[in-house]
């Protein structure tokens, strides 16, 4: 994040090279990667438009649904002008020509066979130098990360070595394990050095993994998918930028839900709905305030059910960059209109302003109350009693001798190693073993919060301690402990987590700060998982 005294437009990038809005011509080529060629894609797919708005009620993003156990689709990643927040906008990054992109809906056990075609025609003129940062003309390169999913990290899976260049395409082909947790996950670009720019221009979509439990819940309660994004505009109010320096300007920093500004959410008196909320912004921290008279209960964080942990919540819910929360929201019985809003939030360096983000209208005929939404009983194994085979301490650090915005300003490394910024050719360690449990302490040596995110395997948060916006959470806090894929580490504090390496080997498996300009500036590292050895 930027310092309070330096606008980010002075340091994040040197500018755009807008190459127009026409599509690239010519055939789609296969991109060159270290992975194997994907099998031929099936032809079966089911694409559903956004549910039609009723009386102005906000619609979910359109859905692409698996059919017969396979989700087969081709999605264009492009920079064509798009209508968002009620007006035409230029220089976006879109999946399928919408912000946000389509929601992919699959069942646990299904196969994704998904081709992404890179039609991006904008990019930084002079990307900042540093490990992994692509030189121009590769600044229109992209790839896709299936954030939070427990799938293979190699080959045609959630492989961070894939790089799709403009005019090329790549097919991701992998199975979601039948035992995969059900809930809200998401997908977004992850080419190092370009993540902030591409996600900050709108490039993301949701991935909902269903099972018998979510199907039963959806039969009794209305489920909403609500994608929260910051849309930053240039002074012309037409051109999208990824620069968040004007976050306090209500004309240049728009907080959107499903691409809409101040949308209407309708509920019946006393109705319970399930809200799947995602913070799909590059750096914004959302402090969501539950309106007076409403009841909210946390069912899951990051698509991982709260089974075994109390699901209560206070008057506010924090959503750090990258996080998702599943809420049961119960409306009051009195008809009326209220505002869903954000409280101001200071993450140590930047303050995110208070603002209204939606209108909630309570009206119509009251419905019979089916009772509380049941928690998914298929929780992940409790690791609090496990015996970790290894304890590692991972450092969040910054180098004040490196100017703000330059590669190397932010760092992440294993304690005992020399401080450094991420080099994709050098993993932090390679001795993690399939089937084992490790304990990590993430130590934050900086003066601001950092959301720690790791790929492939979820983390069981044991403790978060230290200064935390003036409040030190109890280690037993239901909103801290339990399973997550992203956990906020307080400034001058630490988080202790455990993880079990299940099902998949290989790498590099990335871990990084999910304030994405921190990641692009070097706050990321990686490791490999080795097969378990057997003796006879």
Buried (B, 14 or more C-beta within 10 A) or exposed (E): BBEEEEEBBEBBBEEBBEBEBEEBEEEBBEBEBEBEEBEEBBEEBBEEEBBEEEEEBBBBBBBBBBBEEBBBBBBBBBBBBBEBBEEEBBBBBBBBBBBBBBBBBBBBBBBBBBBBBBBBBBBBEEBBEBBBBBEEEBBBBBBBBBBBBBBBBBBBBBBBBBBBBBBBBBBBBBBBBEEBBBBBBBBBBBBBBBBBBBBBBBBBBBBBBBBEBBEEBEEEBBBBBBBBBBBBBBEEEEBBBBBBBBBEEEEBBBBBBBBBBBBBBBBBBBBBBBBBBBBBBBBBBBBBBBBEEBBBBBBBBBBBBBBBBBBEBEEBBBBBBBBBBBBBBBBBEEEEEBEBBBBEBBBBBBBBBEBEBBBBBBEEEEEEEEEEBEBBEBBBEBBEEBEBEEEBBBBBBBBEEBEBBBBBBBBBBBEEEEEBBBBBEEBBBEEBBBEBBBBBBBBBEBEBBBBBBBBBBBBBBBBBBBBBBEEBBEEEBBBBBBBBBBBBBBBBBBBBBBBBBBBBBBBBBBBBBBBBBBBBBBBBBBBBBBEEEEEE
